[in-house]
Amino acid sequence: MKKNLKKILKSAIAQTILARIGYSYLWLVFRTTRWSYVGVEHIDSAIENQRPFIAAFWHGRLAMTPFLWRWEKPFYMLLSEHSDGVFIAKIVSHHNIRSIYGSRTRNGARAAIACVKQLKAGNCIGITPDGPKGPRHEVSEGLIHIARLANAPIIPISYALTCSRFLKTWDHFLVPLPFGKGVYMIGSPICISQQKDAVTMEQSKMTLRNTLINVEIDADHALNTKE
């Protein structure tokens, strides 16, 4: 019975229906939340200067991040080819966000090339540096390589809500609830060094990791949200 149910839920039709329901729920949360925006000028400036960038955010704060995107410039998200990634792709597609599939363990090189191609074409990419399976709050080298090859800055993003719950998952996934207050926190762009040596790579990863953690903390503190 459980196997049959799993099979049904992973079918294309079921995922399409569930994705529509999921998007409708997230849209309800977005519309019924009183949002404030901190640092949105960093994105405005990049768009105005026609400079493509990588939006980086932790996997645990994925749910509401796509709703931050309100600009006409095409936006892509790097997602896993696993069923979870495909499901997320179906949800964000309702927000006119396109997807690039790949991960550290599957088609990573192909996905990185696709990301660089879109960035050089002037489009923007969203990446969860600790996704799709963690470790939590650890930056993968793939993101740094993509930023360096495309010569694109990384803009760190997070959000917090007064009405939310944290799941006991590896990423401490934040489940948004409606009818509260929310804040989107956008940090200053981070430019990645063109040097390829191991020391520079580790420094870049640590800088991005610390910045993303601080942006998340700032978002939580802005609304006194406690995990």
Backbone bond lengths (Angstrom), bond angles and torsions (degrees), N, CA, C in turn:
res aa  C-N    CA-C-N  psi(-1)  N-CA   C-N-CA  omega(-1)  CA-C   N-CA-C  phi
1 M - - - 1.468 - - 1.530 110.97 -
2 K 1.360 115.70 -47.28 1.466 120.03 -179.64 1.518 110.99 -64.24
3 K 1.352 116.28 -39.74 1.458 120.46 179.39 1.522 111.07 -63.81
4 N 1.320 116.17 -41.89 1.465 120.61 179.23 1.524 111.00 -64.40
5 L 1.343 116.02 -40.70 1.464 120.61 179.56 1.530 110.67 -64.70
6 K 1.350 115.20 -41.84 1.466 119.51 177.92 1.514 111.01 -61.64
7 K 1.319 116.03 -42.37 1.457 121.60 -179.86 1.514 110.98 -62.41
8 I 1.340 115.73 -42.29 1.463 120.70 179.83 1.532 110.59 -64.73
9 L 1.354 116.22 -44.38 1.467 120.74 -177.34 1.527 111.97 -66.70
10 K 1.340 116.68 -25.69 1.464 120.03 -179.95 1.531 112.58 -90.60
11 S 1.329 116.68 -2.04 1.469 119.80 178.73 1.524 109.82 -69.74
12 A 1.317 116.24 154.98 1.466 121.83 -177.22 1.528 111.54 -60.79
13 I 1.315 116.57 -40.87 1.471 120.70 -177.89 1.526 110.28 -66.16
14 A 1.339 115.90 -46.67 1.469 120.30 -179.20 1.519 110.29 -62.83
15 Q 1.339 117.16 -43.11 1.464 119.91 -178.75 1.526 111.21 -66.53
16 T 1.316 116.99 -35.14 1.466 119.94 177.86 1.529 110.58 -64.31
17 I 1.335 116.00 -43.19 1.471 120.84 179.66 1.527 110.22 -67.09
18 L 1.335 116.44 -45.96 1.465 120.52 -179.20 1.527 111.78 -65.03
19 A 1.341 115.82 -35.85 1.460 119.75 178.74 1.523 110.56 -65.49
20 R 1.314 116.40 -38.83 1.466 120.48 177.99 1.527 110.59 -64.61
21 I 1.333 115.57 -41.30 1.470 120.06 177.93 1.529 109.85 -65.33
22 G 1.344 115.24 -44.08 1.462 119.79 179.92 1.520 112.12 -61.42
23 Y 1.323 116.18 -43.88 1.461 119.54 179.22 1.526 110.45 -64.40
24 S 1.325 116.88 -41.57 1.473 120.60 -179.66 1.525 110.60 -61.25
25 Y 1.337 116.05 -39.47 1.458 119.47 178.41 1.525 111.07 -66.35
26 L 1.333 117.33 -45.63 1.463 120.66 179.52 1.524 111.33 -64.02
27 W 1.322 116.58 -35.48 1.459 120.68 176.52 1.529 110.32 -64.43
28 L 1.344 116.18 -39.64 1.468 120.61 176.42 1.524 109.86 -61.35
29 V 1.328 116.93 -44.17 1.462 120.55 178.25 1.515 110.36 -60.46
30 F 1.314 116.21 -46.43 1.466 120.41 -178.36 1.529 111.53 -61.59
31 R 1.307 116.62 -43.90 1.473 121.05 -175.74 1.526 112.53 -74.10
32 T 1.326 117.77 -25.99 1.467 119.63 -177.43 1.532 112.24 -99.51
33 T 1.337 116.21 3.35 1.464 120.80 178.59 1.527 109.94 -99.97
34 R 1.326 116.93 137.74 1.470 120.92 176.00 1.522 108.23 -87.81
35 W 1.319 114.69 102.02 1.468 120.77 -172.64 1.520 112.50 -91.26
36 S 1.316 115.32 146.38 1.463 122.08 166.44 1.523 106.60 -125.01
37 Y 1.331 115.30 155.16 1.461 120.71 -174.52 1.532 109.13 -126.57
38 V 1.320 116.05 126.38 1.457 121.57 179.27 1.533 108.56 -119.48
39 G 1.325 116.38 122.58 1.460 120.41 177.29 1.507 115.09 85.05
40 V 1.336 117.62 11.69 1.466 119.63 -178.15 1.528 111.81 -64.25
41 E 1.338 116.71 -17.70 1.460 120.37 178.15 1.528 112.11 -62.88
42 H 1.329 117.39 -22.96 1.465 119.76 178.60 1.531 110.52 -66.76
43 I 1.320 116.06 -39.18 1.462 120.20 177.16 1.524 110.12 -73.40
44 D 1.337 116.10 -43.74 1.471 120.00 178.35 1.530 111.16 -55.05
45 S 1.321 116.17 -44.58 1.458 121.33 -178.10 1.526 111.45 -63.68
46 A 1.344 115.92 -43.90 1.466 119.69 179.30 1.526 111.21 -63.28
47 I 1.332 116.36 -40.92 1.463 120.30 179.55 1.527 110.45 -66.37
48 E 1.330 116.51 -45.97 1.467 120.82 -178.87 1.527 112.05 -62.16
49 N 1.341 116.36 -35.71 1.461 121.00 -179.80 1.529 112.47 -89.81
50 Q 1.331 115.17 9.32 1.464 121.88 177.19 1.539 111.15 53.72
51 R 1.322 115.52 42.52 1.458 120.17 178.24 1.519 109.72 -110.09
52 P 1.320 117.09 110.94 1.469 119.64 178.48 1.521 110.83 -65.09
53 F 1.321 116.85 153.36 1.459 120.90 -178.03 1.521 110.48 -148.66
54 I 1.327 114.59 167.06 1.456 121.70 174.52 1.519 108.30 -104.40
55 A 1.317 117.22 122.64 1.462 121.55 173.92 1.522 107.62 -88.53
56 A 1.326 117.12 119.02 1.465 121.72 -177.90 1.520 110.39 -111.27
57 F 1.314 116.59 133.40 1.464 120.88 179.83 1.524 107.92 -153.27
58 W 1.321 116.28 147.76 1.463 120.57 -178.82 1.524 111.26 -66.76
59 H 1.325 115.03 150.69 1.463 121.15 -178.04 1.535 111.41 -59.92
60 G 1.315 116.30 -34.29 1.459 119.77 -178.94 1.517 114.34 -68.09
61 R 1.325 116.92 -15.69 1.471 121.16 179.29 1.529 110.62 -114.48
62 L 1.310 115.76 36.55 1.458 120.85 -176.40 1.529 113.95 -80.35
63 A 1.331 116.87 -36.32 1.463 121.64 -166.36 1.530 114.60 -51.64
64 M 1.342 117.83 -50.02 1.459 120.48 -173.53 1.535 113.50 -98.32
65 T 1.327 117.33 -6.74 1.463 119.44 -176.45 1.526 113.47 -58.99
66 P 1.350 120.00 -41.51 1.475 118.66 179.93 1.523 114.27 -57.78
67 F 1.334 117.24 -25.67 1.460 119.75 -178.17 1.531 112.22 -74.91
68 L 1.325 116.40 -10.60 1.465 119.63 174.37 1.519 110.97 -70.23
69 W 1.349 116.37 -27.71 1.463 120.02 -172.99 1.526 110.78 -75.05
70 R 1.339 115.97 114.55 1.469 121.05 -177.96 1.525 111.09 -129.76
71 W 1.311 116.87 10.62 1.460 121.26 -177.13 1.530 109.89 -96.31
72 E 1.327 116.50 156.88 1.464 120.89 -176.82 1.525 112.76 -77.23
73 K 1.317 117.38 -20.17 1.467 120.59 -179.41 1.532 110.25 -59.82
74 P 1.351 117.50 134.68 1.464 120.70 179.00 1.533 112.12 -56.96
75 F 1.313 115.16 138.97 1.468 121.76 -178.16 1.522 108.95 -128.14
76 Y 1.336 115.87 130.88 1.454 122.55 179.36 1.525 109.44 -116.72
77 M 1.334 116.34 153.03 1.465 120.65 172.71 1.515 109.25 -122.16
78 L 1.327 115.49 136.72 1.455 121.23 175.14 1.525 107.73 -85.78
79 L 1.337 115.80 118.68 1.461 120.54 -175.08 1.530 110.61 -131.21
80 S 1.306 115.07 157.22 1.451 121.24 178.37 1.527 110.51 -71.15
81 E 1.341 115.78 150.86 1.467 120.81 175.03 1.522 111.74 -79.29
82 H 1.327 116.03 -5.69 1.462 120.80 176.08 1.530 109.07 -63.06
83 S 1.313 117.27 160.96 1.468 121.49 -177.41 1.527 112.19 -56.75
84 D 1.355 117.07 -33.44 1.468 120.07 178.41 1.527 110.85 -63.95
85 G 1.344 115.68 -42.56 1.459 120.15 179.18 1.510 112.01 -65.39
86 V 1.337 115.82 -40.59 1.471 120.16 178.53 1.525 110.15 -64.06
87 F 1.337 116.02 -38.23 1.466 120.39 178.84 1.525 110.71 -64.35
88 I 1.339 116.38 -44.31 1.468 120.50 177.36 1.527 110.17 -61.06
89 A 1.339 116.20 -40.33 1.469 120.61 179.17 1.525 110.97 -59.83
90 K 1.321 116.43 -39.71 1.461 120.10 179.19 1.531 111.02 -65.86
91 I 1.337 116.13 -36.83 1.468 119.59 178.78 1.524 110.84 -66.90
92 V 1.343 116.82 -51.18 1.472 119.65 -175.18 1.526 111.97 -70.48
93 S 1.341 116.93 -19.54 1.464 118.94 178.23 1.526 111.47 -63.13
94 H 1.335 116.31 -26.77 1.464 120.31 176.60 1.528 111.33 -69.22
95 H 1.333 115.31 -15.64 1.465 120.61 178.12 1.527 110.86 -102.89
96 N 1.351 115.23 18.29 1.470 122.51 -179.69 1.534 112.71 59.87
97 I 1.322 115.86 31.82 1.461 121.29 175.14 1.523 108.21 -103.77
98 R 1.329 115.92 127.99 1.466 120.81 -178.43 1.527 109.69 -91.82
99 S 1.330 116.08 166.27 1.456 120.54 -174.76 1.520 112.94 -125.52
100 I 1.328 114.36 146.77 1.457 123.25 170.37 1.521 105.70 -120.65
101 Y 1.339 116.89 129.58 1.457 120.04 -174.33 1.527 111.87 -101.62
102 G 1.331 115.20 137.49 1.452 120.92 177.19 1.513 109.88 160.14
103 S 1.332 116.55 160.65 1.461 121.52 178.49 1.518 108.92 -151.58
104 R 1.327 115.68 -179.52 1.470 120.06 179.69 1.516 112.25 -62.37
105 T 1.339 117.24 -28.86 1.461 121.00 -174.62 1.520 113.61 -104.26
106 R 1.329 117.30 -8.59 1.461 118.55 -176.70 1.529 110.31 -146.76
107 N 1.335 115.56 117.58 1.464 122.11 178.22 1.525 113.04 55.02
108 G 1.339 115.82 33.22 1.456 120.12 -178.10 1.523 112.93 -63.26
109 A 1.328 116.31 -43.96 1.472 120.37 -178.41 1.520 110.92 -64.72
110 R 1.325 116.00 -43.72 1.462 120.18 179.92 1.525 110.99 -62.60
111 A 1.322 116.21 -41.68 1.466 120.70 179.80 1.522 110.73 -66.08
112 A 1.343 116.83 -40.31 1.465 120.67 179.37 1.524 110.68 -62.16
113 I 1.337 116.18 -42.39 1.469 120.69 178.71 1.525 110.22 -62.72
114 A 1.337 116.43 -41.01 1.465 120.88 179.16 1.529 111.09 -64.23
115 C 1.333 116.58 -39.63 1.469 120.86 178.81 1.530 110.66 -64.74
116 V 1.324 115.89 -46.02 1.469 120.46 179.50 1.525 110.21 -60.91
117 K 1.329 116.22 -41.65 1.471 121.02 179.49 1.523 110.91 -59.89
118 Q 1.337 117.38 -44.80 1.470 120.80 -179.53 1.522 111.08 -67.49
119 L 1.320 117.33 -39.39 1.469 120.34 178.99 1.529 110.69 -64.58
120 K 1.327 116.52 -42.85 1.462 119.88 179.40 1.528 111.96 -68.84
121 A 1.332 115.71 -21.17 1.465 120.28 176.15 1.527 111.27 -82.41
122 G 1.336 116.29 -3.92 1.466 120.57 177.29 1.505 114.97 99.12
123 N 1.327 118.08 6.04 1.457 121.55 -179.62 1.533 110.77 -94.08
124 C 1.319 116.62 170.42 1.463 121.88 -177.83 1.523 110.65 -113.55
125 I 1.332 115.74 152.92 1.457 122.01 -175.21 1.526 109.52 -127.16
126 G 1.322 116.13 139.42 1.458 121.36 173.56 1.520 109.95 -107.72
127 I 1.334 117.39 130.05 1.462 121.48 -177.21 1.531 109.90 -137.01
128 T 1.335 115.92 136.40 1.462 120.87 170.85 1.531 106.85 -97.46
129 P 1.320 118.82 105.39 1.471 121.17 -172.94 1.523 115.11 -66.77
130 D 1.348 117.38 -14.08 1.462 119.31 176.79 1.533 111.74 -107.54
131 G 1.332 116.37 7.74 1.455 119.65 179.78 1.519 111.62 -95.30
132 P 1.357 117.91 168.54 1.462 124.50 0.44 1.531 114.99 -88.44
133 K 1.346 117.92 -8.40 1.460 119.00 -174.17 1.520 114.59 -129.56
134 G 1.321 118.12 10.94 1.455 119.88 177.01 1.509 113.42 90.59
135 P 1.325 116.15 -170.95 1.476 128.76 7.48 1.538 112.88 -65.93
136 R 1.319 114.02 153.51 1.447 120.37 -178.71 1.533 111.02 -61.60
137 H 1.323 114.46 137.89 1.466 122.29 175.85 1.533 112.51 58.61
138 E 1.328 115.91 35.16 1.466 120.82 173.49 1.523 108.22 -121.25
139 V 1.314 116.73 133.97 1.466 121.65 -176.44 1.525 110.17 -90.51
140 S 1.321 116.74 127.97 1.462 121.05 177.61 1.528 110.24 -80.35
141 E 1.323 115.34 153.70 1.459 120.06 179.81 1.523 111.92 -67.34
142 G 1.341 115.80 -26.79 1.461 119.75 -177.33 1.509 112.96 -55.35
143 L 1.305 116.91 -43.98 1.462 120.99 -179.36 1.528 110.61 -62.23
144 I 1.323 116.96 -42.44 1.462 120.70 -179.40 1.528 110.24 -64.92
145 H 1.329 117.11 -41.66 1.463 120.89 178.55 1.533 111.21 -61.64
146 I 1.329 115.79 -44.06 1.469 119.89 -179.44 1.526 110.50 -62.10
147 A 1.326 116.63 -45.85 1.468 121.10 -179.56 1.529 110.86 -61.79
148 R 1.329 116.29 -40.82 1.467 120.21 -178.55 1.532 111.18 -68.75
149 L 1.334 116.66 -46.30 1.464 120.53 -177.94 1.531 112.49 -65.40
150 A 1.331 116.25 -35.12 1.460 120.49 -179.80 1.519 112.41 -89.73
151 N 1.353 115.46 -7.77 1.474 121.15 -175.42 1.529 109.97 52.77
152 A 1.324 114.78 46.42 1.467 121.03 -176.80 1.528 109.83 -113.73
153 P 1.322 118.29 136.65 1.470 120.72 176.80 1.526 110.97 -70.96
154 I 1.313 115.54 158.08 1.461 121.60 176.52 1.521 108.05 -109.55
155 I 1.327 116.53 126.52 1.466 121.07 177.91 1.530 108.72 -106.86
156 P 1.336 117.65 114.82 1.470 121.12 -179.21 1.528 111.67 -77.87
157 I 1.316 115.44 137.84 1.468 120.89 -175.43 1.531 110.27 -135.65
158 S 1.321 116.45 144.19 1.457 121.36 170.35 1.525 108.50 -151.92
159 Y 1.300 116.11 176.05 1.470 120.93 175.81 1.524 108.62 -153.99
160 A 1.310 115.10 164.67 1.466 120.98 176.63 1.522 108.86 -146.75
161 L 1.309 115.48 156.44 1.468 122.20 -178.84 1.528 109.72 -136.31
162 T 1.323 115.74 144.60 1.464 118.69 174.65 1.518 110.66 -74.52
163 C 1.328 116.68 -27.49 1.463 121.22 177.91 1.532 108.50 -108.27
164 S 1.313 116.80 101.77 1.463 120.47 -177.76 1.520 109.54 -165.78
165 R 1.314 115.22 167.43 1.454 122.08 175.93 1.526 108.61 -137.67
166 F 1.336 116.75 147.09 1.461 121.06 176.48 1.524 109.45 -102.18
167 L 1.319 116.27 129.27 1.452 120.73 176.80 1.527 109.93 -81.24
168 K 1.323 116.07 155.54 1.460 120.69 177.48 1.530 109.83 -89.07
169 T 1.329 114.69 57.18 1.452 122.00 179.05 1.525 108.96 -108.49
170 W 1.336 116.84 172.68 1.469 120.09 -176.84 1.521 112.06 -58.90
171 D 1.340 117.07 -31.05 1.465 120.95 -176.91 1.520 113.53 -98.23
172 H 1.350 117.36 3.52 1.476 121.66 -175.69 1.530 109.21 51.96
173 F 1.320 115.55 50.88 1.465 121.70 -173.23 1.518 111.88 -56.54
174 L 1.333 115.83 129.10 1.458 121.55 -179.71 1.525 109.08 -88.28
175 V 1.327 116.01 117.50 1.467 121.58 177.57 1.526 108.23 -93.56
176 P 1.322 117.76 115.25 1.469 120.69 -178.28 1.529 111.84 -76.37
177 L 1.319 115.44 143.40 1.458 122.54 176.23 1.527 108.57 -121.70
178 P 1.316 118.39 150.79 1.472 120.88 -176.44 1.526 113.93 -77.87
179 F 1.337 114.27 171.75 1.468 124.10 171.12 1.532 114.19 66.13
180 G 1.307 116.54 43.00 1.457 119.87 176.80 1.514 111.36 -136.14
181 K 1.322 115.92 -159.41 1.453 122.23 174.87 1.526 108.91 -109.46
182 G 1.322 115.92 149.97 1.451 119.88 179.46 1.511 111.38 -142.55
183 V 1.315 116.30 158.32 1.452 121.01 176.49 1.520 109.06 -139.50
184 Y 1.321 115.58 134.72 1.461 121.86 169.53 1.520 106.91 -99.53
185 M 1.329 116.15 127.95 1.458 121.99 -178.04 1.528 108.58 -115.53
186 I 1.334 116.67 118.72 1.462 122.30 -178.92 1.521 109.15 -116.83
187 G 1.318 116.59 123.43 1.453 121.30 -178.87 1.517 112.60 -88.40
188 S 1.322 116.09 172.80 1.466 121.43 178.88 1.525 110.19 -68.41
189 P 1.337 117.31 147.49 1.466 120.85 178.72 1.527 111.81 -60.09
190 I 1.322 115.40 143.86 1.459 122.66 177.49 1.528 108.03 -112.54
191 C 1.320 116.55 123.87 1.461 121.00 178.42 1.527 109.05 -97.30
192 I 1.315 116.34 129.40 1.451 122.27 -177.37 1.531 110.62 -90.86
193 S 1.319 115.71 133.87 1.469 121.26 179.29 1.527 110.96 -61.73
194 Q 1.327 115.99 146.24 1.453 121.10 178.06 1.528 112.24 -80.53
195 Q 1.323 117.57 -6.61 1.465 120.54 178.00 1.525 110.22 -70.87
196 K 1.341 115.62 144.64 1.457 120.91 -172.61 1.530 114.01 -106.01
197 D 1.328 118.46 -1.00 1.460 119.95 -174.09 1.529 111.33 -69.99
198 A 1.338 115.32 160.08 1.465 122.19 -174.80 1.525 112.77 -62.15
199 V 1.334 116.60 -37.56 1.467 120.06 -178.92 1.529 110.65 -64.31
200 T 1.334 116.08 -45.35 1.463 120.33 179.32 1.523 110.89 -63.82
201 M 1.347 116.53 -39.00 1.465 120.79 177.90 1.524 110.76 -59.91
202 E 1.323 117.23 -47.36 1.460 120.88 -179.45 1.524 111.55 -64.84
203 Q 1.329 116.28 -38.12 1.460 119.88 177.94 1.525 110.98 -63.94
204 S 1.333 116.50 -41.88 1.466 121.02 178.83 1.520 110.89 -64.32
205 K 1.326 116.93 -42.86 1.459 120.91 178.75 1.530 110.75 -62.73
206 M 1.328 116.97 -42.98 1.460 120.97 -178.67 1.532 111.04 -67.19
207 T 1.343 116.11 -40.77 1.469 119.72 178.62 1.520 110.95 -61.10
208 L 1.336 116.36 -46.84 1.461 120.01 179.90 1.519 111.04 -65.74
209 R 1.330 117.47 -42.69 1.466 121.03 179.76 1.520 111.11 -59.34
210 N 1.316 117.13 -49.68 1.464 120.92 -178.68 1.523 111.49 -63.29
211 T 1.338 115.83 -39.49 1.459 119.68 179.99 1.518 111.21 -65.58
212 L 1.332 116.86 -44.75 1.467 120.32 -179.81 1.531 111.19 -64.48
213 I 1.316 116.40 -39.11 1.473 119.56 177.46 1.529 110.21 -63.78
214 N 1.329 116.47 -43.29 1.469 120.06 -179.49 1.526 111.85 -66.42
215 V 1.319 116.84 -38.44 1.468 120.17 178.01 1.526 109.97 -64.33
216 E 1.336 116.55 -39.63 1.465 120.28 177.42 1.532 110.82 -64.84
217 I 1.328 116.38 -44.01 1.469 120.99 178.33 1.528 110.54 -62.04
218 D 1.329 116.20 -43.09 1.464 120.05 179.06 1.527 111.23 -61.05
219 A 1.329 116.41 -40.03 1.468 119.91 178.20 1.520 110.65 -64.37
220 D 1.339 116.13 -44.79 1.471 120.14 179.25 1.528 111.71 -62.41
221 H 1.329 115.87 -44.34 1.462 119.91 -178.73 1.528 111.64 -67.18
222 A 1.323 116.31 -31.08 1.467 119.82 -179.22 1.521 111.49 -61.15
223 L 1.329 115.97 -28.65 1.467 119.79 -179.01 1.533 111.83 -118.13
224 N 1.347 115.66 9.17 1.467 120.81 -177.08 1.520 111.90 55.10
225 T 1.341 115.35 37.95 1.464 120.80 178.06 1.515 108.60 -82.11
226 K 1.301 117.58 132.15 1.448 121.95 -178.51 1.522 110.26 -118.60
227 E 1.337 115.42 134.64 1.453 120.25 179.38 1.519 109.74 -89.86
